[in-house]
Amino acid sequence: MVLYTFVRFDAYIQKFTASDYPQIFAKHLEYMKKLQATGNVITHAVFGENEGGLLVMKGDFQEDVAQLDPGVQAGLLEPKILKLY
């Protein structure tokens, strides 16, 4: 049995994140590249200009890994995790 994990990152741009959005999002993309280097990332994509993105991984993905994302830590992105067998 193979487990796939889908993580949707919903973007919430507010007053306190609007001015820092480009820098925060750049750090988020760097974090995605680090995850991709693990070899478990099938794909990741961005939805439009300010709409968040999607990460698809083979295997399990723990909530604490999502919480380490700079975009999540800054309150710009909210991860929603779905696991499919």
C-alpha positions as CSV (number, residue, x, y, z in Angstrom):
1,M,0.0,0.0,0.0
2,V,1.3,3.5,-0.9
3,L,0.4,6.6,1.0
4,Y,0.2,9.9,-0.7
5,T,-0.1,13.2,1.2
6,F,-1.6,16.3,-0.3
7,V,-0.9,19.6,1.5
8,R,-2.9,22.6,0.4
9,F,-1.4,26.0,1.5
10,D,-4.2,28.6,1.6
11,A,-2.9,32.2,1.6
12,Y,-4.2,34.8,4.0
13,I,-2.8,38.1,3.1
14,Q,-3.7,40.6,5.8
15,K,-2.5,44.1,6.8
16,F,0.4,42.6,8.9
17,T,1.6,40.3,6.1
18,A,0.8,42.4,2.9
19,S,4.0,44.4,2.9
20,D,6.2,41.4,3.7
21,Y,4.4,39.0,1.3
22,P,7.1,38.8,-1.4
23,Q,9.9,38.0,1.1
24,I,7.8,35.5,3.1
25,F,6.7,33.7,-0.1
26,A,10.3,33.5,-1.3
27,K,11.3,31.9,2.0
28,H,8.3,29.5,1.6
29,L,9.5,28.5,-1.9
30,E,13.0,27.9,-0.5
31,Y,11.5,25.6,2.1
32,M,9.6,23.7,-0.6
33,K,12.9,23.2,-2.5
34,K,14.4,21.7,0.7
35,L,11.5,19.3,1.0
36,Q,11.9,18.4,-2.6
37,A,15.5,17.5,-2.0
38,T,14.3,14.7,0.4
39,G,13.1,12.8,-2.7
40,N,9.5,12.3,-1.4
41,V,8.0,15.3,-3.2
42,I,6.0,14.3,-6.3
43,T,5.1,17.9,-7.2
44,H,4.4,21.3,-5.8
45,A,2.6,24.2,-7.5
46,V,1.4,27.7,-6.8
47,F,-2.2,28.8,-7.4
48,G,-2.2,32.2,-9.1
49,E,-0.6,35.3,-7.7
50,N,-1.8,35.2,-4.1
51,E,-3.9,32.1,-3.7
52,G,-1.6,29.6,-2.0
53,G,-0.3,26.3,-3.4
54,L,-0.3,22.5,-3.3
55,L,2.3,20.0,-2.3
56,V,2.0,16.3,-3.2
57,M,4.3,13.9,-1.4
58,K,4.8,10.1,-1.4
59,G,4.6,8.9,2.1
60,D,3.6,10.5,5.4
61,F,3.8,14.2,6.1
62,Q,3.6,15.3,9.7
63,E,1.9,18.5,10.8
64,D,5.1,19.7,12.5
65,V,6.9,19.8,9.2
66,A,4.2,22.1,7.8
67,Q,4.6,24.3,10.9
68,L,8.3,24.8,10.2
69,D,7.4,26.5,6.9
70,P,8.3,30.2,7.0
71,G,5.0,31.1,5.4
72,V,3.0,29.2,8.0
73,Q,5.1,30.7,10.8
74,A,4.5,34.2,9.5
75,G,0.7,33.6,9.4
76,L,0.6,34.0,5.7
77,L,-0.2,30.4,4.8
78,E,-2.4,27.8,6.5
79,P,-1.7,24.1,5.6
80,K,-4.5,21.6,5.2
81,I,-3.3,18.0,5.0
82,L,-5.1,15.1,3.3
83,K,-3.7,11.6,3.3
84,L,-4.8,9.1,0.7
85,Y,-3.9,5.3,0.6
